[in-house]
Amino acid sequence: MSENGDNYRGRTTDLVSRPEGAGISFVRFALQAPYDERLVFWEQRESQTAASFRLLRQRLIDRGDPKIILCTSATRSEGKTKLAANFALSLAELGKHRVLLLETSVRGAALGEVFGFKPPVGFARQLASHRDHPGESWVVVQIEGIPLYVMAAEPRCCPKCLSVQTEDASFCGQCGNKTDSEAAPPPIDAVTFANAIAQFRESFQYIVVDAPPVLLSGEVNLIQDTVDAIVFATRKGHSAASDLRRAIEQVAPAPVAAVALIDD
């Protein structure tokens, strides 16, 4: 994660629509160059990497066509966000399905940076608010030109200058102010998350969840019963087979649909 706001780009508009009975408001967002290199499907649709995501998409469709897919990894820096973003884009590429991409990695938010926007309201804070006010409308970012919808988590920001901070930063790289751990977004509540997923099923044909690494958080275990399948990201030269085995054991008996090797 960048330590400043310069990696956020694109153009947003005001709240533009609310599907009847769905309780969801949309903010349209248009991506603008330079695009994040992790968005393989945006500028490299004919690449071998894009083809590998299409193959993963087809294999999952052939193996029961799960509608709610959780993307995770054993530890950090294994490419789970790249996996989640491009798998969601591969589903949206079909053009006939509304795809929702959710970020539950509240302490390592990255989706906003990948797509180039700061969430109007982060998913974690919306979820916490719905715990007490279940009738509130959800705010979802709609990517212009494709049927992809994103609910990103709030990036960790300096309370003084509001620049984006890395997950483990103790001091702000911009102003030197000490970061406030208490300002971190609230954790994901499993019951409220399950209720949210049940509501989202009414408006979206596929839901892809970008979740924290299994071995660094108990959050996946809290929400795994809500999903239909789990896909693990691994990175060549980085991921350890022993960590992957431990992670798969930790989520058992949840269905692990695939293990994806993510290129740098």
KAZI-V501090 format. One record per backbone hydrogen bond with DSSP energy under -1.0 kcal/mol. NH is the residue of the N-H (numbers start at 1). CO is the residue of the C=O. E is the energy in kcal/mol with one decimal. If there is no record, write none. Layout:
nh:NH co:CO e:E
nh:NH co:CO e:E
This chain:
nh:8 co:5 e:-1.6
nh:11 co:30 e:-1.7
nh:13 co:28 e:-1.7
nh:16 co:26 e:-2.3
nh:22 co:19 e:-1.9
nh:25 co:138 e:-3.8
nh:26 co:17 e:-1.6
nh:27 co:140 e:-2.5
nh:29 co:142 e:-2.9
nh:30 co:11 e:-2.7
nh:39 co:36 e:-2.0
nh:40 co:38 e:-1.9
nh:42 co:39 e:-1.4
nh:44 co:40 e:-2.0
nh:47 co:44 e:-1.8
nh:51 co:47 e:-1.8
nh:52 co:48 e:-1.7
nh:53 co:49 e:-1.4
nh:54 co:50 e:-1.9
nh:55 co:51 e:-2.2
nh:56 co:52 e:-2.1
nh:57 co:53 e:-2.4
nh:58 co:54 e:-2.5
nh:59 co:55 e:-2.5
nh:60 co:56 e:-2.2
nh:61 co:57 e:-2.2
nh:62 co:58 e:-2.6
nh:63 co:59 e:-1.2
nh:65 co:60 e:-1.9
nh:69 co:207 e:-2.6
nh:70 co:229 e:-2.7
nh:71 co:209 e:-3.4
nh:72 co:231 e:-2.2
nh:83 co:79 e:-2.3
nh:84 co:80 e:-2.8
nh:85 co:81 e:-2.7
nh:86 co:82 e:-2.1
nh:87 co:83 e:-2.5
nh:88 co:84 e:-2.2
nh:89 co:85 e:-2.0
nh:90 co:86 e:-2.1
nh:91 co:87 e:-1.7
nh:92 co:88 e:-2.3
nh:93 co:89 e:-2.0
nh:94 co:91 e:-1.0
nh:95 co:92 e:-1.8
nh:99 co:147 e:-2.6
nh:100 co:206 e:-2.6
nh:101 co:149 e:-3.4
nh:102 co:208 e:-3.0
nh:103 co:151 e:-2.0
nh:104 co:210 e:-2.6
nh:106 co:104 e:-1.9
nh:108 co:105 e:-1.0
nh:114 co:110 e:-2.3
nh:115 co:111 e:-2.4
nh:116 co:112 e:-1.6
nh:117 co:112 e:-2.3
nh:123 co:152 e:-2.2
nh:126 co:122 e:-2.2
nh:127 co:123 e:-2.7
nh:128 co:124 e:-2.2
nh:129 co:125 e:-2.2
nh:130 co:126 e:-2.3
nh:133 co:129 e:-2.1
nh:136 co:133 e:-1.9
nh:138 co:23 e:-2.9
nh:140 co:25 e:-2.8
nh:141 co:150 e:-2.5
nh:142 co:27 e:-2.7
nh:143 co:148 e:-2.5
nh:144 co:29 e:-2.9
nh:146 co:143 e:-1.4
nh:148 co:146 e:-1.6
nh:149 co:99 e:-2.7
nh:150 co:141 e:-3.3
nh:151 co:101 e:-2.9
nh:158 co:163 e:-2.4
nh:162 co:158 e:-1.7
nh:165 co:156 e:-4.0
nh:169 co:166 e:-1.3
nh:172 co:177 e:-3.1
nh:176 co:172 e:-1.5
nh:179 co:170 e:-2.2
nh:183 co:180 e:-1.5
nh:184 co:181 e:-1.4
nh:193 co:189 e:-2.5
nh:194 co:190 e:-2.3
nh:195 co:191 e:-2.1
nh:196 co:192 e:-2.3
nh:197 co:193 e:-2.6
nh:198 co:194 e:-2.1
nh:199 co:195 e:-1.7
nh:200 co:196 e:-2.8
nh:201 co:197 e:-2.0
nh:202 co:199 e:-1.2
nh:203 co:200 e:-1.5
nh:204 co:200 e:-2.1
nh:205 co:98 e:-1.5
nh:206 co:98 e:-1.8
nh:207 co:67 e:-2.9
nh:208 co:100 e:-3.1
nh:209 co:69 e:-2.9
nh:210 co:102 e:-3.5
nh:211 co:71 e:-2.4
nh:214 co:73 e:-2.9
nh:215 co:74 e:-2.1
nh:222 co:218 e:-1.1
nh:223 co:219 e:-1.4
nh:224 co:220 e:-1.7
nh:226 co:223 e:-1.7
nh:227 co:224 e:-1.0
nh:228 co:68 e:-2.4
nh:229 co:68 e:-1.5
nh:230 co:255 e:-1.9
nh:231 co:70 e:-2.8
nh:232 co:258 e:-2.2
nh:233 co:72 e:-2.6
nh:234 co:260 e:-2.6
nh:238 co:235 e:-2.1
nh:239 co:235 e:-2.6
nh:244 co:240 e:-2.0
nh:245 co:241 e:-2.4
nh:246 co:242 e:-2.1
nh:247 co:243 e:-2.4
nh:248 co:244 e:-2.5
nh:249 co:245 e:-2.3
nh:250 co:246 e:-2.0
nh:251 co:247 e:-1.6
nh:254 co:251 e:-2.4
nh:257 co:230 e:-2.3
nh:258 co:230 e:-1.1
nh:260 co:232 e:-3.5
nh:262 co:234 e:-3.5
